Amino acid sequence: MTTLERPTTEGGRQPGPERVGDRPPRRERGVGNLLSHGFLLVWAALTALPLLWMFVSSFKSDGEILADPWGLPGALRFENWSRAWTEAHIGRYFLNSGVVVAGSLTLTMLLGATAAYVFARYEFRGRQVFYYLFVGGMMFPVFLALVPLFFVVRNAGLFGTWTGLILVYAAYSLPFTVFFLTAFFRTLPTSVAEAALIDGCGHFRLFFRVMLPMARPGLISVAIFNFLSHWNQFILPQVLMQGDDSKWVLAQGLTALAVSQGYQGDFSGLFAGLTIATLPVLAVYVAFQRQIQTGLTAGQLK
């Protein structure tokens, strides 16, 4: 008849019973959970309530906004949205922003993913120097480069053009993109890449056909962060897109709307324009929130 032996540690000693003092008391853990959940609820309320108030106010009349700013609208006035879309030219600015963000995001992801893959997978002289030069761009705020950037773009003949704005957006997004994706590419298994090379796959096909699909969670995460940054950008288009308002992006249009509608008292149109500008950001985050969480956690594990 066999007996079960207790597991032993590396030194051959049997582990003793777990002491109660090794774990925090249940009451302390309950208080900690209560405080953390309470803080998260307050933070969620501070974030969501202004958005909800803006959305509700976009359906009110100007009289209802001034008389009862916290009440519900008497009727759903969709004419506020149509007025903001047409008369305030929010529709045109919306499409302009879509063109600029699509171009800058495509360029950022293509260049950033390529550079990050090289830094993560290839050994060459000066790799660390070039990598830290990329990452060092994260330390400089955009305000420090506005004056030289203005003259560089103007001398290049790109002032007041979407092309100039796309190139500047991509340049300022590359440091974070390279930093994020380099860490992510390092977590991918090397055995898959080695097997593909043995089967005759070239480096170009290896990157686009094998490694990019494997890095999809990280690519989606950093793409969403870049999308939010480009869509909400204000200071760069304000400096580089002066003059012709037909090429303005949404941030400039909303600024002009806030100034003009503030003097005219059309607060309902202002709230409608702000809501239209916010909806794409909310839609992108709601649609890809799982991918964001997966990409952030996967990039930290190896």
ABEGO torsion letter per residue (X at the ends): XBBBBBBBBAAGBBBBBBBAAABBBAAAAAAAAAAAAAAAAAAAAAAAAAAAAAAAAAABBAAAAAABAABBBABBBAAAAAAAAAAAGAAAAAAAAAAAAAAAAAAAAAAAAAAAAAAAABBBBGAAAAAAAAAAAAABBAAAAAAAAAAAAAAAGABGBAAAAAAAAAAAAAAAAAAAAAAAAAABBAAAAAAAAAAGBBAAAAAAAAAAAAAAAAAAAAAAAAAAAAAABAAAAAAAABEBAAABBAAAAAAAAAAAAAAAGBAAAAAAAAAAAAAAAAAAAAAAAAAAAAAAAAAABX
